[in-house]
């Protein structure tokens, strides 16, 4: 690792943690959100996907499904591609006031 480089991390705004909509989310929705943020590629600003297998050891399929729905209903993510049995994984993009990250004035 290069000197002065941080190890990989997931960034969340401190303001997000104080946001009333965030505070009202279920714990499972917050976990799914953090895992989705972990998948975000700052180089391509891509959409993200999170398969049930990746998080299935932490919560049931039903809980994961409810978490995705809650994040969509509360305006944190939006489904951009429907997945399914033969359609691959669903794709999501971040929406709302915390969708973008900025570092030294530049969006990342």
C-alpha positions as CSV (number, residue, x, y, z in Angstrom):
1,X,0.0,0.0,0.0
2,X,1.3,3.5,-0.8
3,X,2.2,5.7,2.0
4,X,-0.6,8.1,3.1
5,X,-3.3,6.0,1.4
6,X,-6.3,4.9,3.4
7,X,-7.4,1.3,3.3
8,X,-10.7,0.6,1.5
9,X,-13.7,2.0,3.4
10,X,-17.3,2.9,3.0
11,X,-18.1,6.6,3.3
12,X,-21.3,8.0,4.8
13,X,-22.0,11.6,5.4
14,X,-22.3,12.5,9.1
15,X,-25.4,14.5,8.1
16,X,-27.0,11.2,6.9
17,X,-26.7,9.7,10.4
18,X,-28.6,12.7,11.8
19,X,-31.3,12.7,9.0
20,X,-34.7,11.9,10.4
21,X,-35.6,9.7,7.4
22,X,-32.4,7.7,8.0
23,X,-33.1,7.4,11.7
24,X,-36.6,6.0,11.0
25,X,-35.2,3.2,8.8
26,X,-35.1,-0.3,10.1
27,X,-31.7,-1.7,11.1
28,X,-31.8,-4.2,8.2
29,X,-32.4,-1.3,5.7
30,X,-29.4,0.6,7.1
31,X,-27.2,-2.6,6.7
32,X,-28.4,-3.1,3.1
33,X,-27.7,0.6,2.3
34,X,-24.1,0.3,3.7
35,X,-23.5,-2.8,1.6
36,X,-24.9,-1.1,-1.5
37,X,-22.6,1.9,-0.8
38,X,-19.7,-0.6,-0.5
39,X,-20.5,-1.7,-4.1
40,X,-20.5,1.8,-5.5
41,X,-17.7,2.5,-7.9
42,X,-16.4,6.0,-7.7
43,X,-14.5,5.7,-10.9
44,X,-17.5,5.0,-13.1
45,X,-20.3,6.3,-10.9
46,X,-22.0,3.1,-11.7
47,X,-25.3,1.6,-10.6
48,X,-25.0,-1.0,-7.9
49,X,-26.3,-4.4,-7.3
50,X,-26.4,-6.6,-4.2
51,X,-27.4,-10.2,-4.5
52,X,-29.2,-11.9,-1.7
53,X,-26.3,-14.4,-1.5
54,X,-23.9,-11.7,-0.5
55,X,-25.9,-10.7,2.5
56,X,-27.9,-13.8,3.1
57,X,-25.8,-15.0,6.1
58,X,-26.8,-11.8,8.0
59,X,-30.6,-11.8,7.4
60,X,-33.4,-13.8,5.8
61,X,-34.4,-13.3,2.2
62,X,-37.7,-11.8,3.4
63,X,-35.9,-9.3,5.5
64,X,-33.5,-8.3,2.7
65,X,-36.5,-7.9,0.4
66,X,-38.3,-5.6,2.9
67,X,-35.1,-3.6,3.3
68,X,-34.8,-3.0,-0.4
69,X,-38.5,-1.9,-0.5
70,X,-38.1,0.4,2.5
71,X,-35.0,2.1,1.0
72,X,-37.0,2.6,-2.2
73,X,-40.1,3.9,-0.5
74,X,-38.1,6.3,1.7
75,X,-36.2,7.8,-1.2
76,X,-32.7,6.4,-0.7
77,X,-32.4,4.2,-3.8
78,X,-34.3,3.6,-7.0
79,X,-34.4,0.4,-9.0
80,X,-33.1,0.9,-12.5
81,X,-33.2,-2.7,-13.8
82,X,-35.5,-5.5,-12.8
83,X,-33.7,-8.7,-12.2
84,X,-35.1,-12.1,-11.3
85,X,-34.7,-15.8,-11.9
86,X,-33.6,-15.4,-15.5
87,X,-33.0,-11.6,-15.6
88,X,-29.8,-11.4,-13.6
89,X,-29.6,-9.1,-10.6
90,X,-31.5,-5.9,-10.0
91,X,-29.6,-2.7,-10.4
92,X,-30.1,0.4,-8.2
93,X,-29.0,4.0,-8.2
94,X,-28.8,6.3,-5.2
95,X,-31.3,9.1,-5.0
96,X,-32.1,11.9,-2.6
97,X,-30.0,14.4,-0.8
98,X,-27.2,11.8,0.0
99,X,-26.9,10.3,-3.5
100,X,-23.6,12.1,-4.4
101,X,-20.3,12.2,-2.6
102,X,-18.0,15.1,-2.9
103,X,-14.3,15.3,-2.0
104,X,-12.5,18.6,-2.0
105,X,-15.3,20.1,-4.0
106,X,-15.4,17.4,-6.7
107,X,-18.2,14.8,-7.0
108,X,-17.0,11.2,-6.6
